[in-house]
Amino acid sequence: MQTVLIAGDGSAHADRAVAYLIGQIQQGGLLSDACAVHLLNVQPHLPSRISQGMSAEDLHTYYQGQSNDALMAAVAQLQQAGIGFTAHSRVGAPGASIVACAKELDCQSIIIGSHGAGLTLGSLLGSVASEVVRLSELPVTLVK
């Protein structure tokens, strides 16, 4: 069984990456119905000036809420297509966390939008996507 990690941040590019994955599964393309899908959102650490007054429970609740919000559209797309998945949430440096999670889950590939919610004008490739490509030993599919 092929295992794929798809990283999502709620951006239009991330939504297109999920649509790409769905299309590949439904059309029997690169992936098949025997595909395990892991959906991941990584939240960057809050600045210490903000987080220092928060309890560990409050931080967890905050990060989980932000992650749930970011994955809401992707979850709906996958559910509507009838594709099973496991959702994951991490906190840390997005690029490194995506690569580490894919390795931990024994994924064979990563799918990510070419730009995320933090799009910097003038950049040819989003910084997170660029870092994932640089760090990953797995095949990475970038969806524009």
Secondary structure, 3 states (H helix, E strand, C coil): CEEEEEECCCCHHHHHHHHHHHHHHHCCCCCCCCEEEEEEEEECCCCHHHHCCCCHHHHHHHHHHHHHHHHHHHHHHHHHCCCCCEEEEEECCHHHHHHHHHHHCCCCEEEEECCCCCCCCCCCCCHHHHHHHHHCCCCEEEEC
